Amino acid sequence: MFSNQIPEIFSILFLLAFMFPVVMVARLAKKGKIKNGFWLVLGFYIPYLIIVAIASLYGFFDDVMLPPKIVLTTTLPLAIFVTIIYNTEICKKANTILNLEDLVKIHIFRLIGSTFIILFLYDLLPPVFALFAGIGDLLTAISSIFVAKAIRNKKNYARKLTYIWNTFGLVDILITSAMAIIFTKISIDNSIQGVEFLAEFPFCFIPAFAPPTIIFLHLLVFRKLSWLKKA
């Protein structure tokens, strides 16, 4: 079930830890007073991730191609879906209700990005990609604590700090996604290691869930900041 290239205990811990981001997004929907928002989010993500897991276990994502099959069949469709959700009136209304602090605090789940660094230590990801992605996620996650605290304490620099933090977090995930494509091409052209291990279960959840969801959450912050500026 799990890859023998990494200790089974780490795969199990990753799988358990990955429950938290999904639940945190569901709780955010509940705080935004979306009717049955918590269960709607879980009702979407859980079956979706189960399908991704089955596809991975049966080797559906194993072909090394450009763009990666997992991106074409999971990341891209999810990105289109959350873009549609982002532009709905329900999402906009929830965005007005949600506190800026809550929209920032949720990014603590990006601590799971330390997975990139661990996989690099087991020679399963290219060092440049793994260190950039891992350190970027950790910096975004840890700094979200201080940004949220500044917002809660109504510091006069809180809004500007949030803009800077949110821009950093968004650029980081965009560059990480682009690097995954670049390293896939390098892997194909030179027959060297790329990011194909991220198609293995349970790590396939990272490309299937993280980029579209994280970008969506950052855009919610920017929209909230824009509304607060006009208030």
N, C-alpha and C positions, 0 to 999 in steps of 0.2 A: 504493500500500500504506500509506504513512505520510501523515499529514495535512500539507497544504502551509501550514498556519497556524503552523508552528513548524519550525525548521531540521531537516532529515532526520537530521543527525548526532546531535542531541539525542535523537530518538526511538530511534535505534540504540543509543546509550549507555544509555538507560533500559532498553531491552529486555535488553541484556547484564547490566546491574546487577541486574535483577530475578531473575536466576538465583540470586544469592547468598542471598536470604531463603529460597527453596525448598530449596536445598542445606543451609542452616543448620538448618532445621526437621528435615530428614531426618537430619542428623548427631545432632541432639538425641535422636531416636528410637533411633538406634544406641547412644548413650551410656546410654540408659535400658535397654539390653539387651533390647529388643523383638526377637524373632526376625525376621530379615530386615527390621528396622524402616526402615533407610535406603532400601531398594528399595521397600518398601511405600508410604512417603511419596512418593517420586518417582513411583511407579507410579500414585498417585492424582492428585497435583497436575499432572504434566505433561500427561496426556490432558485433564484438566479445563481447564487453561489454554489448551490447543490449541482445545478446543471454544469457549471464551470468545472467543478470537482470531478464529475463523472467524465466529462470530455477529456480532462487532463489524464485521469487514470487509464482511459482507453487510448491514450496517445494521439488524440486529435490535434494537439498543438505541437507535436514533435517535429514536424517538417520545418527546417531552417529556411525561411524565405523572407522576402522583402516586399511589403512590410510584414512583420511577424504575424502568423496566423492568429495568435491570441489577441493581437491588437485589432486586427480586422474583424474578428468575430465577437469580441467582448468590449475592449476599451472604446472603440469607435461607436458601436451601437449604444453603449451606456452614455457616452458623451452627447450623442444626439438626443437621447431620452431626457437627460438632466437639463439640457438646453431648452427643451420644450417646457419642462416643469418650471424652470427659472422664469420663463416669460408668462406664466399663468397668473391670473388674478389671485388665486389661492396662495401661491408662493409670495406674491408681492404683499398681500395682507399679513401673512405670517412674518414677513421680513420687518414690517412696521411694528409688530408686537414684540418681537425678540429683542432682548437687550444686546447692545454691542459687546458687552463683557461675555455673554454666553456664546456669541458668534466667534469670539477670539479663543475662549477657553477650550472649545471643542478640539482645537488643533493639538492639544496635548497628546492625542492618539498617534501623532506622527513620531512619537518615541519608538513605535514599531519599525521605523526606518532603520533602526540599529541592525535590523536583519541583513541589510545590504553589507554592512561591515563584517558581520559574522560569516556570511557566505563567501566574502572575499578571503577571509582567513582560512577557509577550507578550499581555496583556489577554485571557486565555482562561479566567480564573477570577475570581470576585468577590474584591476585596482582603481583606475581613474574613475570609471563609472561608479563603482561601489562606494568609494570614499566621498565622491561629490554628492551622490544621492543620500548616503547615510548621514554624513555630517550636516548637509543642508536640512534634512528632516529633523535631526536632533536639535539644531540651532533654532529652527522654527518652533518646535514643540516646547523647548525649555524657555525661550524668550516669550512665548505666549502667556506664561504665568506672570511675568513682570508687566507685560502690556495690559493684561486683564486687571492686575492690581492697580495700575495707574488710572485705568478707566473707573474702577470701583471707588477709588479715592478722589476722583474728579480733579486730577492734576491738570494744570493749564496746558501741559504739553501732551496730554493723553491722545488727543485726536491726531496730532502730527506724528506721534510715535506709532500709532495704529496704522497710519498710511504707510510709513516706512516699513514696519513689520509685515504688513499684508502684501506689499509690493515684493519684498524679499521672498516671502513664502510662495507667492504665485510664480515669480520668475524661476525660483528653484525647481518647482514641479514641472514647469514647462521645459526647462533645460534638461532635466532628468529624462523626461519623455523623449525629447529630441535625441539625446545621447543614446537611448536604448535603440533607436532606429539606426543611428550612425554606427554603433558597435555591431549591430546585426549585419550591416553592409560590409564592414571590415572583416567580420567573421566569415562571411560568404566568399569574399574576394581573396582572402589570404588563408583560409582553412585553419583559423585559430579560434580560440575561445571567445564567445560573445556573451549575450545575456540569455541564452536559451534555457538556462536552468530555471529561470522565472516562469517557465511553462510547466514545471513539475509541481505536482500536488504536495503540500498545500500552498506553496509559494506563488502558484498561478493566481491566487486571490489578489496579489499586489497589483499587477497590470489590469486585472479584471475589475477591480474596485477603486483603487487609490487615485489615479490621475483625474478621471472625470469628477469623482466625488470631492476631492480636495479643491480642484479648480472651481467647482460649483460653490463650495463653502467660502472661498476667497472672494468670489464675485458678490456673494451676499453681504460680506463685510464692506466692500466698496459701495454697494448700493445703500447700505445703512449709513455710511459716512456721508454720502452725497445728500441723503435726506436730512441728516442732522445739521449739515452745513446750511441748508436752506431754512431750517427751523428758527 
